[in-house]
């Protein structure tokens, strides 16, 4: 107990590597400690975490939180089928655990059957009415069924539950731009950026193209600022051999499907 409390305190103070070392030393002395194994897994990279959680699962096969975390790690490793089995085992062990039902909902949505995903999202909301992720999931399902207004209402409910929920802010931003409300979409995208400035603008760098009040120079400057934060310019390498004849150019985009 003391080792686990110390590790958690170290994580809270930003000393995760030291917390990992504390847990490893504790596990070396007391190998059959499920909470320590789970916490060490959560501090590890997915490939390293998987063996720790597998070991925890063998020691605590009826612990739903072990199953929840093992499923999450398997998801990150791209093992969707194995992850879905762990999520369902967690639900079987703890039917009222909201995170377990939500994970099954997300797995069902990824697999395709919208009806099943909708049932699990609603089950999550029944267990936890404050689940913004479940409300957002129902919004995604509605949009996939060609019901954008219905999807937007679910997203608004999710945002009311968690005003700093970045995925919901992004969804509402995209929806606003799609119906011609670019200024509202930009405001929502910037709210998302204020919470998590990591990804490339959450759409703000593309939304500005829809604002008539901005000059091309202002749009270009905004893109340059994002580029400097996310992809510092590196010196181009010369070709290995002279280019003869036609030069082949490839275009890479995340939007060519639409």
One Martini backbone bead per residue (centre of mass of N, CA, C, O) as a GRO file, in nm:
protein
  258
    1UNK     BB    1   0.057   0.061  -0.022
    2UNK     BB    2   0.295   0.260   0.009
    3UNK     BB    3   0.414   0.225  -0.276
    4UNK     BB    4   0.160   0.314  -0.430
    5UNK     BB    5   0.135   0.595  -0.302
    6UNK     BB    6   0.410   0.695  -0.393
    7UNK     BB    7   0.369   0.661  -0.697
    8UNK     BB    8   0.123   0.851  -0.719
    9UNK     BB    9   0.273   1.102  -0.611
   10UNK     BB   10   0.488   1.110  -0.834
   11UNK     BB   11   0.297   1.147  -1.070
   12UNK     BB   12   0.163   1.413  -0.963
   13UNK     BB   13   0.475   1.549  -0.967
   14UNK     BB   14   0.619   1.443  -1.248
   15UNK     BB   15   0.760   1.133  -1.161
   16UNK     BB   16   0.722   0.868  -1.341
   17UNK     BB   17   0.995   0.714  -1.357
   18UNK     BB   18   1.020   0.679  -1.048
   19UNK     BB   19   0.754   0.528  -1.011
   20UNK     BB   20   0.838   0.282  -1.180
   21UNK     BB   21   1.075   0.197  -0.997
   22UNK     BB   22   0.909   0.147  -0.743
   23UNK     BB   23   0.725  -0.074  -0.864
   24UNK     BB   24   0.943  -0.274  -0.949
   25UNK     BB   25   1.056  -0.325  -0.666
   26UNK     BB   26   0.791  -0.423  -0.542
   27UNK     BB   27   0.740  -0.663  -0.740
   28UNK     BB   28   1.003  -0.814  -0.669
   29UNK     BB   29   0.889  -0.872  -0.372
   30UNK     BB   30   0.564  -0.855  -0.478
   31UNK     BB   31   0.436  -1.017  -0.745
   32UNK     BB   32   0.113  -1.045  -0.634
   33UNK     BB   33   0.026  -0.725  -0.737
   34UNK     BB   34  -0.217  -0.586  -0.904
   35UNK     BB   35  -0.207  -0.272  -0.870
   36UNK     BB   36   0.095  -0.245  -0.947
   37UNK     BB   37   0.073  -0.366  -1.232
   38UNK     BB   38  -0.129  -0.162  -1.344
   39UNK     BB   39   0.035   0.099  -1.287
   40UNK     BB   40   0.280   0.015  -1.455
   41UNK     BB   41   0.132  -0.007  -1.722
   42UNK     BB   42   0.035   0.298  -1.731
   43UNK     BB   43   0.358   0.387  -1.746
   44UNK     BB   44   0.373   0.236  -2.014
   45UNK     BB   45   0.420   0.117  -2.297
   46UNK     BB   46   0.222  -0.084  -2.471
   47UNK     BB   47   0.425  -0.323  -2.518
   48UNK     BB   48   0.499  -0.328  -2.207
   49UNK     BB   49   0.212  -0.336  -2.072
   50UNK     BB   50   0.090  -0.605  -2.160
   51UNK     BB   51   0.242  -0.806  -1.967
   52UNK     BB   52   0.146  -0.678  -1.701
   53UNK     BB   53  -0.163  -0.726  -1.755
   54UNK     BB   54  -0.153  -1.027  -1.800
   55UNK     BB   55  -0.052  -1.085  -1.516
   56UNK     BB   56  -0.289  -0.953  -1.367
   57UNK     BB   57  -0.508  -1.137  -1.498
   58UNK     BB   58  -0.401  -1.406  -1.371
   59UNK     BB   59  -0.444  -1.299  -1.069
   60UNK     BB   60  -0.721  -1.112  -1.163
   61UNK     BB   61  -0.982  -1.233  -1.340
   62UNK     BB   62  -1.219  -1.055  -1.161
   63UNK     BB   63  -1.101  -0.774  -1.251
   64UNK     BB   64  -1.232  -0.514  -1.426
   65UNK     BB   65  -0.989  -0.309  -1.439
   66UNK     BB   66  -0.799  -0.495  -1.580
   67UNK     BB   67  -0.972  -0.527  -1.835
   68UNK     BB   68  -0.992  -0.233  -1.915
   69UNK     BB   69  -0.681  -0.183  -1.945
   70UNK     BB   70  -0.619  -0.412  -2.139
   71UNK     BB   71  -0.803  -0.314  -2.365
   72UNK     BB   72  -0.665  -0.039  -2.408
   73UNK     BB   73  -0.389  -0.153  -2.491
   74UNK     BB   74  -0.486  -0.322  -2.731
   75UNK     BB   75  -0.590  -0.085  -2.890
   76UNK     BB   76  -0.305   0.057  -2.915
   77UNK     BB   77  -0.195  -0.215  -3.070
   78UNK     BB   78  -0.437  -0.305  -3.279
   79UNK     BB   79  -0.619  -0.530  -3.105
   80UNK     BB   80  -0.943  -0.533  -3.140
   81UNK     BB   81  -1.054  -0.816  -3.070
   82UNK     BB   82  -0.914  -0.851  -2.794
   83UNK     BB   83  -1.027  -0.591  -2.673
   84UNK     BB   84  -1.329  -0.662  -2.692
   85UNK     BB   85  -1.314  -0.904  -2.499
   86UNK     BB   86  -1.223  -0.740  -2.251
   87UNK     BB   87  -1.465  -0.549  -2.239
   88UNK     BB   88  -1.680  -0.774  -2.199
   89UNK     BB   89  -1.561  -0.888  -1.939
   90UNK     BB   90  -1.599  -0.630  -1.774
   91UNK     BB   91  -1.908  -0.621  -1.797
   92UNK     BB   92  -1.962  -0.900  -1.670
   93UNK     BB   93  -1.827  -0.816  -1.392
   94UNK     BB   94  -1.941  -0.489  -1.439
   95UNK     BB   95  -2.236  -0.365  -1.542
   96UNK     BB   96  -2.209  -0.061  -1.385
   97UNK     BB   97  -1.953   0.017  -1.547
   98UNK     BB   98  -1.906   0.276  -1.753
   99UNK     BB   99  -1.628   0.220  -1.896
  100UNK     BB  100  -1.705  -0.058  -2.003
  101UNK     BB  101  -1.946   0.025  -2.181
  102UNK     BB  102  -1.793   0.234  -2.351
  103UNK     BB  103  -1.587   0.040  -2.479
  104UNK     BB  104  -1.799  -0.130  -2.626
  105UNK     BB  105  -1.914   0.100  -2.791
  106UNK     BB  106  -1.652   0.170  -2.945
  107UNK     BB  107  -1.610  -0.113  -3.064
  108UNK     BB  108  -1.880  -0.122  -3.218
  109UNK     BB  109  -1.834   0.126  -3.395
  110UNK     BB  110  -1.575   0.020  -3.535
  111UNK     BB  111  -1.725  -0.245  -3.651
  112UNK     BB  112  -2.036  -0.095  -3.743
  113UNK     BB  113  -2.281  -0.146  -3.549
  114UNK     BB  114  -2.487   0.107  -3.458
  115UNK     BB  115  -2.697  -0.023  -3.270
  116UNK     BB  116  -2.500  -0.136  -3.063
  117UNK     BB  117  -2.355   0.128  -2.993
  118UNK     BB  118  -2.606   0.279  -2.895
  119UNK     BB  119  -2.678   0.094  -2.661
  120UNK     BB  120  -2.406   0.134  -2.504
  121UNK     BB  121  -2.421   0.438  -2.473
  122UNK     BB  122  -2.689   0.437  -2.314
  123UNK     BB  123  -2.583   0.262  -2.087
  124UNK     BB  124  -2.372   0.461  -1.993
  125UNK     BB  125  -2.573   0.694  -1.925
  126UNK     BB  126  -2.728   0.534  -1.712
  127UNK     BB  127  -2.470   0.503  -1.525
  128UNK     BB  128  -2.356   0.799  -1.657
  129UNK     BB  129  -2.493   1.109  -1.713
  130UNK     BB  130  -2.182   1.255  -1.737
  131UNK     BB  131  -2.108   1.128  -2.020
  132UNK     BB  132  -1.957   1.276  -2.283
  133UNK     BB  133  -1.868   1.035  -2.459
  134UNK     BB  134  -2.151   0.914  -2.503
  135UNK     BB  135  -2.285   1.159  -2.630
  136UNK     BB  136  -2.083   1.183  -2.864
  137UNK     BB  137  -2.136   0.901  -2.982
  138UNK     BB  138  -2.433   0.959  -3.059
  139UNK     BB  139  -2.358   1.184  -3.254
  140UNK     BB  140  -2.193   1.014  -3.454
  141UNK     BB  141  -2.420   0.822  -3.530
  142UNK     BB  142  -2.617   1.032  -3.641
  143UNK     BB  143  -2.432   1.136  -3.867
  144UNK     BB  144  -2.399   0.853  -4.005
  145UNK     BB  145  -2.734   0.861  -4.053
  146UNK     BB  146  -2.808   1.159  -4.156
  147UNK     BB  147  -2.829   1.341  -3.855
  148UNK     BB  148  -2.704   1.637  -3.781
  149UNK     BB  149  -2.896   1.767  -3.571
  150UNK     BB  150  -2.889   1.533  -3.372
  151UNK     BB  151  -2.584   1.533  -3.335
  152UNK     BB  152  -2.561   1.823  -3.225
  153UNK     BB  153  -2.730   1.780  -2.968
  154UNK     BB  154  -2.533   1.577  -2.841
  155UNK     BB  155  -2.286   1.764  -2.839
  156UNK     BB  156  -2.414   1.978  -2.655
  157UNK     BB  157  -2.445   1.791  -2.419
  158UNK     BB  158  -2.147   1.722  -2.386
  159UNK     BB  159  -2.056   2.021  -2.339
  160UNK     BB  160  -2.225   2.065  -2.083
  161UNK     BB  161  -2.068   1.845  -1.923
  162UNK     BB  162  -1.785   1.935  -2.101
  163UNK     BB  163  -1.638   2.230  -2.189
  164UNK     BB  164  -1.332   2.075  -2.241
  165UNK     BB  165  -1.420   1.885  -2.482
  166UNK     BB  166  -1.249   1.844  -2.759
  167UNK     BB  167  -1.410   1.655  -2.953
  168UNK     BB  168  -1.671   1.827  -2.935
  169UNK     BB  169  -1.561   2.094  -3.035
  170UNK     BB  170  -1.483   1.982  -3.312
  171UNK     BB  171  -1.758   1.883  -3.406
  172UNK     BB  172  -1.901   2.163  -3.385
  173UNK     BB  173  -1.715   2.308  -3.577
  174UNK     BB  174  -1.769   2.140  -3.831
  175UNK     BB  175  -2.077   2.187  -3.832
  176UNK     BB  176  -2.069   2.494  -3.863
  177UNK     BB  177  -1.917   2.509  -4.133
  178UNK     BB  178  -2.119   2.327  -4.301
  179UNK     BB  179  -2.354   2.572  -4.247
  180UNK     BB  180  -2.184   2.864  -4.260
  181UNK     BB  181  -2.044   2.899  -3.952
  182UNK     BB  182  -1.734   2.999  -3.933
  183UNK     BB  183  -1.704   3.175  -3.680
  184UNK     BB  184  -1.810   2.963  -3.482
  185UNK     BB  185  -1.605   2.743  -3.560
  186UNK     BB  186  -1.351   2.903  -3.479
  187UNK     BB  187  -1.420   2.939  -3.179
  188UNK     BB  188  -1.424   2.634  -3.116
  189UNK     BB  189  -1.137   2.566  -3.211
  190UNK     BB  190  -0.998   2.762  -3.006
  191UNK     BB  191  -1.097   2.618  -2.757
  192UNK     BB  192  -0.946   2.356  -2.815
  193UNK     BB  193  -0.660   2.484  -2.824
  194UNK     BB  194  -0.660   2.586  -2.527
  195UNK     BB  195  -0.658   2.295  -2.411
  196UNK     BB  196  -0.506   2.166  -2.690
  197UNK     BB  197  -0.218   2.268  -2.881
  198UNK     BB  198  -0.105   2.035  -3.058
  199UNK     BB  199  -0.260   2.015  -3.292
  200UNK     BB  200  -0.344   2.159  -3.615
  201UNK     BB  201  -0.592   2.367  -3.500
  202UNK     BB  202  -0.861   2.211  -3.525
  203UNK     BB  203  -0.917   2.384  -3.816
  204UNK     BB  204  -0.837   2.688  -3.815
  205UNK     BB  205  -0.647   2.682  -4.073
  206UNK     BB  206  -0.909   2.622  -4.260
  207UNK     BB  207  -1.137   2.817  -4.168
  208UNK     BB  208  -1.009   3.093  -4.262
  209UNK     BB  209  -1.098   3.056  -4.567
  210UNK     BB  210  -1.416   3.138  -4.482
  211UNK     BB  211  -1.310   3.436  -4.418
  212UNK     BB  212  -1.353   3.745  -4.568
  213UNK     BB  213  -1.175   3.938  -4.363
  214UNK     BB  214  -0.923   3.787  -4.469
  215UNK     BB  215  -0.622   3.791  -4.586
  216UNK     BB  216  -0.385   3.613  -4.742
  217UNK     BB  217  -0.158   3.705  -4.549
  218UNK     BB  218  -0.300   3.615  -4.284
  219UNK     BB  219  -0.331   3.317  -4.355
  220UNK     BB  220  -0.031   3.261  -4.402
  221UNK     BB  221   0.068   3.341  -4.118
  222UNK     BB  222  -0.089   3.126  -3.963
  223UNK     BB  223   0.047   2.883  -4.099
  224UNK     BB  224   0.336   2.951  -4.016
  225UNK     BB  225   0.290   2.931  -3.710
  226UNK     BB  226   0.209   2.634  -3.708
  227UNK     BB  227   0.464   2.522  -3.843
  228UNK     BB  228   0.668   2.619  -3.623
  229UNK     BB  229   0.538   2.433  -3.397
  230UNK     BB  230   0.514   2.139  -3.563
  231UNK     BB  231   0.731   2.192  -3.832
  232UNK     BB  232   1.027   2.238  -3.858
  233UNK     BB  233   1.250   2.346  -4.073
  234UNK     BB  234   1.436   2.160  -4.300
  235UNK     BB  235   1.686   2.074  -4.479
  236UNK     BB  236   1.725   1.996  -4.791
  237UNK     BB  237   1.799   1.726  -4.981
  238UNK     BB  238   1.970   1.616  -5.218
  239UNK     BB  239   1.976   1.432  -5.471
  240UNK     BB  240   2.136   1.135  -5.548
  241UNK     BB  241   2.044   1.202  -5.842
  242UNK     BB  242   1.979   1.309  -6.127
  243UNK     BB  243   1.711   1.457  -6.287
  244UNK     BB  244   1.534   1.280  -6.536
  245UNK     BB  245   1.302   1.419  -6.685
  246UNK     BB  246   1.037   1.361  -6.522
  247UNK     BB  247   0.868   1.480  -6.240
  248UNK     BB  248   0.753   1.323  -5.958
  249UNK     BB  249   0.441   1.396  -5.789
  250UNK     BB  250   0.316   1.391  -5.463
  251UNK     BB  251  -0.006   1.366  -5.291
  252UNK     BB  252  -0.087   1.450  -4.951
  253UNK     BB  253  -0.405   1.357  -4.790
  254UNK     BB  254  -0.693   1.352  -4.566
  255UNK     BB  255  -0.925   1.454  -4.813
  256UNK     BB  256  -0.952   1.266  -5.080
  257UNK     BB  257  -1.224   1.108  -5.000
  258UNK     BB  258  -1.412   1.399  -5.022
   0.00000   0.00000   0.00000
